[in-house]
Amino acid sequence: MKKILYSLLITSLLVSALTMSACGRKPTEKPLPHTATIDSAVDIEKLQSDYTTLESKYNDVTKIYDDTLEKSINTYCEKYLSYNGSAVDNIKNIKDVVTDTYYSELMSQTGHQKSLDNYEQSTGIVKLYYSNYSSPSDSIEILALCKQTVIYNNEVNTSNAVYTFDMMYKNNRWLINETKTV
């Protein structure tokens, strides 16, 4: 009995579909044959130029999604913005994720910062924001929302901290060129 009902249902659906497709055509309308034309004036140089432009845009866009960007910022937060006493003790730990110029700048500050007793700071990334999606290049600005915990004289404070990272793409990876607190 079920087979008969299914057969009737399928038959009625097929008849409905055929009726609906036939109703859509005008009686005088004839299908046109598929035609193709050959354009013998193809501008190879323009095609190559268009391809090169698209490839360049694709490479620039995919560059900002390179995982070295997040790894560099994460390393900076874990090994420089997280410390006991003073961050200057950790400068050597971030040498591989910062540009030479920024590393020299940080090294020049080592004599000007004082280590605080009973001071600990721990910083971790919550979210990264790109400043401009429309024109990625070899430098881009990143806003990093971080969670920061500070222990000073046995008092604990946890807050959100926002850092701006000026990133440079060198040797197929993202390096930090400058950092500012917002």
C-alpha positions in Angstrom: 0.0 0.0 0.0 2.8 2.4 0.9 4.6 1.7 -2.4 1.4 2.6 -4.3 1.0 5.9 -2.4 4.7 6.7 -3.0 4.3 5.9 -6.7 1.2 8.1 -7.0 2.9 10.9 -5.2 6.0 10.8 -7.4 3.9 10.6 -10.6 1.8 13.6 -9.6 5.0 15.6 -8.8 6.5 14.8 -12.2 3.3 15.7 -14.0 3.1 19.0 -12.0 6.8 19.8 -12.8 6.2 19.1 -16.6 3.1 21.2 -16.6 4.8 24.1 -14.9 7.8 24.1 -17.2 5.5 23.9 -20.3 3.4 26.8 -19.1 6.3 29.1 -18.9 7.0 29.1 -22.7 5.1 31.0 -25.3 3.9 28.8 -28.1 5.8 30.7 -30.8 9.0 30.9 -28.8 11.8 28.7 -30.1 14.9 27.9 -28.2 18.0 29.6 -29.7 21.0 27.5 -30.6 24.1 28.0 -28.5 26.6 30.1 -30.4 30.2 31.0 -29.8 32.3 33.7 -31.3 36.1 33.8 -31.5 37.7 37.1 -30.8 41.0 37.1 -32.6 42.0 40.4 -31.0 42.9 39.2 -27.5 45.2 41.6 -25.7 47.7 39.3 -24.1 49.6 42.1 -22.4 46.4 43.5 -20.8 45.5 40.0 -19.6 48.9 39.6 -18.1 48.8 43.0 -16.5 45.3 42.3 -15.0 46.6 38.9 -13.7 49.6 40.5 -12.1 47.5 43.2 -10.4 45.1 40.6 -9.1 47.9 38.4 -7.9 49.5 41.3 -6.1 46.2 42.3 -4.4 45.7 38.7 -3.4 49.2 38.4 -1.9 48.8 41.7 0.0 45.4 40.6 1.4 46.6 37.1 2.4 49.7 38.7 4.0 47.7 40.3 6.8 46.3 36.8 7.7 49.8 35.4 8.1 50.0 33.7 11.5 53.4 35.3 12.2 51.5 38.6 13.0 49.6 37.1 15.9 52.6 35.0 17.0 54.8 38.1 17.2 52.3 40.1 19.2 51.6 37.1 21.5 55.4 36.6 22.1 55.8 40.3 22.9 52.9 40.1 25.4 54.1 36.9 27.0 57.8 37.7 27.1 58.1 41.4 27.4 54.8 42.8 28.8 54.7 39.9 31.3 57.5 40.2 33.9 58.7 40.4 37.5 60.3 43.7 38.6 61.0 45.3 35.2 60.3 44.6 31.5 63.9 45.6 30.5 65.1 42.2 31.9 63.2 40.5 29.1 64.3 42.5 26.0 66.5 39.7 24.8 63.5 37.4 24.7 61.7 39.5 22.0 64.6 40.1 19.7 63.2 37.7 17.0 59.8 39.4 16.9 60.8 43.1 16.7 62.6 45.1 14.0 66.3 46.0 14.6 65.4 49.6 14.9 62.8 49.0 17.6 65.1 46.6 19.4 67.8 49.3 19.5 65.3 51.8 20.8 64.2 49.4 23.6 67.9 48.7 24.5 68.5 52.5 24.8 65.8 52.7 27.5 67.3 50.0 29.7 69.4 52.5 31.8 66.4 54.8 32.3 64.0 52.3 33.8 64.1 51.1 37.4 63.1 47.6 38.6 60.3 47.7 41.2 60.4 45.2 44.1 57.2 43.3 44.5 55.9 44.1 41.1 54.6 41.6 38.6 52.7 42.1 35.4 51.1 39.5 33.1 49.6 40.5 29.7 47.7 38.3 27.2 45.8 39.0 23.9 42.0 39.0 24.0 41.4 40.3 20.4 43.3 41.9 17.5 41.9 44.6 15.2 43.4 45.5 11.9 43.4 49.3 11.2 42.8 49.2 7.5 41.6 46.2 5.3 41.5 48.2 2.1 45.2 48.7 1.4 47.4 46.2 3.1 51.1 46.6 2.4 54.3 45.8 4.1 53.3 47.8 7.2 50.0 47.7 9.0 48.7 49.0 12.3 47.1 46.6 14.8 45.1 47.4 17.9 45.4 44.7 20.5 42.9 44.4 23.3 44.7 42.7 26.1 43.9 41.5 29.6 46.5 42.7 32.0 47.0 41.6 35.6 49.3 43.6 37.9 50.5 42.5 41.4 52.1 45.3 43.3 52.8 45.0 47.1 50.5 42.0 47.2 47.5 43.9 45.7 46.1 42.4 42.5 44.5 44.5 39.8 43.1 43.1 36.5 42.1 45.4 33.7 41.8 45.7 29.9 44.8 47.3 28.2 44.9 48.4 24.6 48.2 48.5 22.7 48.9 49.8 19.2 51.4 47.7 17.2 53.0 49.1 14.1 53.9 46.0 12.2 56.4 45.6 9.3 56.5 42.6 6.9 60.2 41.6 6.5 61.7 38.4 5.4 58.3 36.7 5.0 57.1 37.4 8.5 55.6 40.2 10.6 57.8 42.1 13.0 56.9 44.7 15.6 58.3 48.1 14.6 56.8 50.2 17.4 54.3 49.8 20.3 52.2 52.4 22.0 49.8 52.2 24.9 46.4 53.6 24.0 
